[in-house]
Every structure is written in structure tokens, then in C-alpha cells.
Amino acid sequence: MQITDLTSHNGSAVRQAAELLVDLLPGPTIDEKLKEVQECLAPDKIARMAVEGETVLGWIGGRERYAGHLWELHPLVVRRERQRQGIGRALVEDLEEHVRARDAHTILVAADYEPGIDLYANVLEHLRGVKNVRDYQYEFYERCGYVILGVVPDANGFSNIYMVKRIVPLTR
């Protein structure tokens, strides 16, 4: 496996990246997902892919926020049959290196959380008891060193748990 830039010059890789979004992040059509991939390829963003031969195993995107001090990780997708093999973690670590090289301090990610739980009743209590449910991404990001920042109930049919990781030592 090799991790490299995902660029518009590689049409096959762009198409595979969009197909992964369709497969793993239900919603819009392939044409809309192709547009989403293209948006991630802008010069001010980061798009990296894990490849084996001509096959895209997964890919990750990052975009600058807050004048470059914080970057948002979105999306991260890995082929279903290749999940739990270290590809996602390798992509996250690679993105962290690229973001660090741009002098950023923190990475933010939103992880889906269990639908059907009414977080409004007692948000803080629910956050204390957060656990991974049916392969949501929370525990994956926790294992990568991310911590809970907060939650937005009902964000997209799920609740989004916002998680952050400081990627440079704290200096004052």
C-alpha cells in the first residue's frame, strides 16, 4: 500500500474515490459525489489516497478553518473489505503530518452517533456515556488520539460528535 496525493490528473482514482463515497456515505448520486471529490482537490485543501496498484483502498480530505490554525478532516472512507487493516489510521496519520507541515495546531472531525437517542434531554450525561454503536466512527477516532469536543444533535439524521486532536505541542 502507498499513500499519495489524490489529484484531478488521475481520473480513475477520482472516480473510485467518488464510488467509495456512494458506497460508504449514503445519499447523493455518483455525479454529486464526483463533484464533492473535485471540491476536495482544490489547492487550499488536502486530498490523499491509499492505493494498491491501480485500486484506491481509501482516501481522506482536509480543509482549512480559522485562518489555518485548525483543519477539518472530511471525508475519510476505506473500502468495506479492507476496513480494520490499518488503512484508515495510516490515512489519518498522513493527513496529520501534512496539516502539521502547514503550521496548523488542531484537527477537527465530526463522527456520526446513534440515531434515535434524544440527546436534548441531557446532553452532558449522554456524552459521558458515549460508546461506539453499530460501527460508527467514534471509537476509531478515539483510538487515533481524538477527544470529544461537543455534540450537535440531529445534524444529519444522526447526531454528530465533534472530536479534536492537537497535533503540535502546546506552547505559551
Sequence and secondary structure as in RCSB ss.txt:
>XXXX:A:sequence
MQITDLTSHNGSAVRQAAELLVDLLPGPTIDEKLKEVQECLAPDKIARMAVEGETVLGWIGGRERYAGHLWELHP
LVVRRERQRQGIGRALVEDLEEHVRARDAHTILVAADYEPGIDLYANVLEHLRGVKNVRDYQYEFYERCGYVILG
VVPDANGFSNIYMVKRIVPLTR
>XXXX:A:secstr
 EEEE  TT HHHHHHHHHHHHHHS SS HHHHHHHHHHHTSTTEEEEEEEETTEEEEEEEEEEEGGGTEEEEEE
EEE GGGTTSSHHHHHHHHHHHHHHHTT  EEEEEEEE TT  GGG HHHHHHT    TT SHHHHHHTT EEEE
EETTSSSSEEEEEEEE S    
